Structures are given as structure tokens and as C-alpha cells.
Amino acid sequence: ETWIPFQLAQDTTVTARIYDVTGKQIRMIELGHLPAGNYVESNRTIYWDGKTQDGEQVSPGTYFYQVQAGSYSETRKMLILK
């Protein structure tokens, strides 16, 4: 499992997508419309339990997450270890 902190300069809708190394989307996390602010505490960040949309545990390896907030989008790499 992992927590992904983020900041919002204005109120907007936030969605996170998790992709495997082949580019296949394995999970989508919709946070809904959030007010501007810093989302850095573990209870306010994007939380991913390490499972696919179907509830299956992912294997250790490289994954990518894309955070979309309004018209802004950023993709980063992460490594899942067990």
C-alpha cells in the first residue's frame, strides 16, 4: 500500500489512475471535488491499497500513477516492494 501526497491551488475534482509497466490501467481512485490545500497527511492523501480494480493484490514491480486535478495531469513512477 502507498500514500500519494498532493497540493491543490484551487478547488477541483481529483482522480488518480494506477498503471502497470505495460501501460494497462489497473486501478482508478476518484477522490471527488476537493477544496484547495495541501494533502500531505496520510488521512488526506491518495491512498492505494496495492490492489487492482478487481481486488487482486498486485505483484512487486514498477507501476505508474497519474494524478489528474482539473486540467492538470502528472504521471510518476513508483516501485512496489514486498
N, C-alpha and C positions, 0 to 999 in steps of 0.2 A: 504494500500500500504506500501511497505517497500523497503529499500535500503540495499544491502549487500556489504560491502566493502571487498576488497581482494588485495593481492600483488602477483606479478609475478617476479620470479628470472630470467626468460628468456622469450624470445618471444615464444608464444604458442597460441593454439586455446582454447577458454574458452566457456564452456556450463554450464548452471545451470538448474537443474530439481527440481520441487516442487512436493512433495508427500503428500497425506492426511495421517491420522493416521492409515489407513488400509494398507498403502504401495502402493496405487494406484497413478501412476503419473498423475498429473492434469495439469501440465504446463511445457514446455521446453522453455528456453530462450537461444538462441545462440548468443553469442557476436562476434564470428568470431576470426580471428587471431589478437592478440594484442601484442604490444611491452612490454618488461619488465618494471616494475614500480609499483608504489603504486596507487591503485584505491580506494581512500577513500573519495573524494569529491562527493557530491550527483549526479553531472552530469557525473561521470565516473564509478560509482559503478554498480552492477547488480540491475536493477530496476524491481520490480514486483508490478503490479497494483492490486493484490488481486483477479485476475480473472482466471478462468480455460482456457484451450486451446480453448474452445468454446465461451469464452467471458462472462461466467456466474460468478457473484460475489460469492466468497466462504463464507461459514458460519464462525462465530467466532470459534476458537478452536486451537488445536495443529496441526502443519504441520512440515514437514521436508524439508530442501533444501540440495541438493548435488551440489557442485561446482566441475567441472572437468576441469583441466588445463593440457593438455598433458596427461602424465601417472599418474599425481597426482589427487587424488579424496578425498574429505572430505564431510561428512554429518553432519548437525547440526539441532537442533530442534528450532522451533520458535512458538510463540503464537500470533494468530491474534485476536485482540480485536476490538469491535465496540462501 
